[in-house]
Amino acid sequence: MFDSLFNALPVALQLGSVVSLFVGTLVGILIGALPGLNPVMAIALMLPLTYGFDPVIALGLVAGIYNGSMYGGAIPAILLKIPGTPAAIATTFDGYPMTRNGQGGLALKTACWSSAIGGIISAIALMTLAPLLAQVTLAFGPTEYFWVAVFGLVSIAVLVGSDISKGMLSALLGVIIGLVGVDTISGAERYTFDSLYLSGGVDLIIVLIGLYAIPPVLEMAEKSNATYYDAGSFKVDASGNAFGLIRQHWRTWTRSSLIGVSVGILPGAGGNLAALLSYNEAKRKSTNPESFGTGNPVGVAAAESGNSADNASAMIPSLTLGIPGNLVAALVLGALMIHGLQPGPQLFTKSPDVVFGFMWQMLFTAMLLLLLGGMVATRLFAQVLRMPTALLVPTTLVLMAVGVYTVKGNMTDLYVMLAFGLLGYLLHRLAFPLAPVVLGVLLGPMAEQNLRLAMLISQDNWGSLFTRPISQGIIALLLMVLSTQAWKILKKGRQN
């Protein structure tokens, strides 16, 4: 299978792919630099526009936006103490104090190198671990895939957000949405209300754009103001050379990247957790921990390498098992499905050029950060922060409408997108996590279909779900996740 990895290298280096890598990385840095926008929203907007593209080109855009936005989020975090993305929260701890101390240029350069190193290590982990895991999953049958889907749903529902009950309800809502349309086993229609539009199910693109792109725009509109940042706020001087950064931070980069990779493999953890864990570990290992929070470059290096190392590693369970490690991974699964590709071990044998080409793209876009995220580009990207939200909100809404309409040319899609946008906004205001909804749409039908196939094969013997060794291992992991969360709840209750 590693032969397929190297055979896919020319595919990732074809002209269309290279152009998509550059464009995606530039767009990603711009999106990350704008507070209120995030990579999930950007990728959701781009997916409809890639409908007619080659899958490799579409995934190149996704890889560029993903890696680029992780670094882009550090720009406002360092210059204004405003995290451009949730994963950049830990970057503000020392990044902004460095700017106040006149070291904004050094902080940006440290963030750029740290993001690139974390992304490179994460991509290497994806290249080495995913093919091995894919070979293991070839032994999976309907029973194993049922438990994998249940594990993904439950783990995301209980790990994302502070309220487990709200997470479970969000996942259940996603499952219900995913069941709309024609039953793949019996061919009967369900939950369609005699609507021809719903007989084909709810389009995944519309769900993603509605839930993840519209709510942030509505929140930006609520906070819209006429405040403009002065151009002088973003004048930073280049400082610190590359060899000096490598000599100073290589231990921090290595440790934080390993933490980020480990967190990325866990479903639902996310780059913000990886960044915070990396920052705390760097502080714990430091001989001068009291300097953290006052402008220590090591804090920036730890946070940025940690959150970027989460990127590619989150794709490991996504590509091999069909369980998204985070929201962007869920969008990658959506991009694959849009182009007729089914995530899972068969993807590695039926479309090796696509899946292994995507791994190379994740590596190349991480490297591109060193070229496109340098000081000259940073000066340009920082100016994007001066764009007023009054201009940004309508522009983003128009892009959404155009993107959704171009997929099928159906006005009903726009109304459905708006409905999901209002639903996502309501759920967000009520503190319901949105990630379980999307994963319910993806994994709910997978769980149902494989459960029914398992029952057909075993002639309705429910005991067959618990007898296979791999199934027992997945059930054990599921029980471990549930028992861990139950223990945390009990412990919290005793403290209160």
Secondary structure, DSSP 8 states (H G I E B T S, - for coil): -HHHHHHTHHHHTSHHHHHHHHHHHHHHHHHHHSTT--HHHHHHHHHHHTTTS-HHHHHHHHHHHHHHHHHHTHHHHHHTS--SSGGGHHHHHHHHHHHHTT-HHHHHHHHHHHHHHHHHHHHHHHHHHHHHHHHHHTT--HHHHHHHHHHHHHHHHHHSSS-HHHHHHHHHHHHHHHT-EE-TTT--EES-TT-TTGGG---HHHHHHHHHTHHHHHHHHHT-------GGGG-------HHHHHHHHHHHHHHHHHHHHHHHHSTT--HHHHHHHHHHHHHHH-S-GGGTTSS-HHHHHHHHHHHHHHHHHTHHHHHHHS--SSHHHHHHHHHHHHTT---SHHHHHHSHHHHHHHHHHHHHHHHHHHHHSSHHHHHHHHGGGGS-HHHHHHHHHHHHHHHHHHHH--HHHHHHHHHHHHHHHHHHHTT--SHHHHHHHHHHHHHHHHHHHHHHHHTS-GGGGGTSHHHHHHHHHHHHHHHHHHHHHHHHHHH-
